[in-house]
Amino acid sequence: MRQSQRGQVDPFIVMDVMEAASRAEAQGRRIVHMEVGQPSTPAPRAALDKLGQALSQPLGYTIPLGMPELRAAIAGLYRRWYGIDLDPARVVVTPGSSGAFVLAFSALFDAGDRVAVGEPGYPSYRQILRAMSVQPVGMQTRAENRYQPVPGDIPADVQGVMIASPGNPSGTMLDRDALAALVARTQEIGAALVSDEIYHGLDYGARPVSALELTDDVVVINSFSKYFSMTGWRVGWMVVPPDMVRTIGRLAANMFICAPHASQVAALAALSPEADAEAQANLAVYAHNRQLMLERLPAMGFDRIAPPDGAFYIYADVSALTDDSRALAAEILDRAGVAVTPGLDFDPIRGAGTLRLSYAQSTAEITEGLDRLAAFMAGR
C-alpha cells in the first residue's frame, strides 16, 4: 500500500523503552519505572464516583467544544490559579493535550510553514508538525538558560513558536519576565504562539506563569493528565483567542466529534475542592521524590542537572559517561532493572548524551530505583 512521506515520523522512544520494560516484566523481572511521565496515583475519588453515578445514563456525543459546565469550570480554574477572568467560550475541551496540539497546529499553520520548537523538548511537537507537512525548526536551548528558549533563539522567519513551562524533559520554568520577552519576540516577527502548560500545578516554589496572564494572542494547552492524575482518560483543553473559536469548533467536529463524554464527566468532578486536596497530597510526594533525586543522583555521577522547578523529571547531561544514551538506557534496564528514557527522544542533536528520569512513582519506588542505580553505577 502506498504511504505518505509526511507520515514517516520518528518513533516515540519512551514508548520503545516501555515495551522493553514490559517484556522484562513478562519474563518475571521486577522493573522500577522512571521512564514514563505518568502519575502512579489514580484519578481523584470524586471523579471516579461521579462517573460511576453517570454510567446508568446514556453517554453520547457532547458538543464539539465540550460540555458547557466543564468549560465554565475550567475558566474558574484560571480565576483561582492566575486571577484571570476568562470567558468560558474560549475554552475547548479536547481528547487529551495531543488532540489540542492537532487542533492548534491545523488552525494556525499551512503546509510548508516553519515552527520553532525548543530542544530539548517534547518529541511529539516535532512529529505532529511533520505529519501535517509543517517544518519544525529546532531551537538549541542552553544549560545556562536552564533549557528554556530566550528571544535570540527564535528565528525571524518562522510562522509559529512552541514553548513549554514547566518543560519536558527539563522541568524548568519561565518566570514572568522571561515569558514576556518571548511573547514580545513572537509579536515582533508576527508568529503565532502556542504555550504548553500541561504541568501547571506541579511546582516546587514559585507558581508557573500562564501566557494568558500576558496576552490573549496565544493558544494555551493543558490537560487533566498530570496534576489531576488522569493520563488514560484522554481529556485535555485549550484556550484560544476569541476569533479562533469558530475555526477550532469546525475542526474539532470533523476530526474528533468531541472528547469522550465519560472523561468529561469525570474531569468536571476533578475540579472540585476535594479532588484538589488529593492532587496537593500527590504533589507533596513528588516534592519529596524530587529532593531525593537531587540529593542522590550527583553522587552516582549524574551531576550535570538543571534543577527542575516543576513537572516530575530530572534531565541529566551524561555525555561524560556515554555518547549513546539509548545504549546506556538499555544497559541500565538490563543490569539494574530501572527503566529510564534516552535523551534522543527530546533532542535529536545532543540527546545522545542525556537521560530523562521521572520521579512520578511512589517514594518507595523512587527509593528502590535510586538504590539500584547507585549499585549499577558503582559497579560500572
HUVENLIN-V479023 format. One line per field, one symbol per residue. ss: DSSP state (~ for helix, > for strand, _ for the rest). psi: psi as a letter, one per 40 degrees, with the letter a starting at -180 (. if undefined). A space follows every 50 residues. Layout:
ss: ???
psi: ???
This chain:
ss: ____________~~~~~~~~~~~~~~_____>>___________~~~~~~ ~~~~_____________~~~~~~~~~~~~~~~_____~~~>>>>_~~~~~ ~~~~~~~~_____>>>>>>___~~~~~~~~~___>>>>>>__~~~_____ ~~~______>>>>>___________~~~~~~~~~~~~~~__>>>>>____ __>_______~~~_____>>>>>_______~~~__>>>>__~~~~~~~~~ ~~~~~_____~~~~~~~~~~__~~~~~~~~~~~~~~~~~~~~~~~~~~~~ ____>____>__>>>>>_______~~~~~~~~~~~~_>>_>>~~~_____ ~~~>>>>>____~~~~~~~~~~~~~~~~~_
psi: hiiideegiiigddddddddddddddeeihhhhedighieiiiidddddd dddeeeihhaiiideihddddddddddddddefhghhddehhhigidddd ddddddddiiheihhhiihiihdeddddddeefihhhhhgiiddeffiii deehiefieihhihhiihedeiihidddddddddddddefiihhhhfdei dgifbiiihideediegihhhaiedcdeffdeeghaiihiideedddddd dddddediihdddddddddeeiddddddddddddddddddddddddddee egeghhhidaafihhhhfdediegdddddddddddefhhihiedddhede eefiihhifeaidddddddddddddddde.
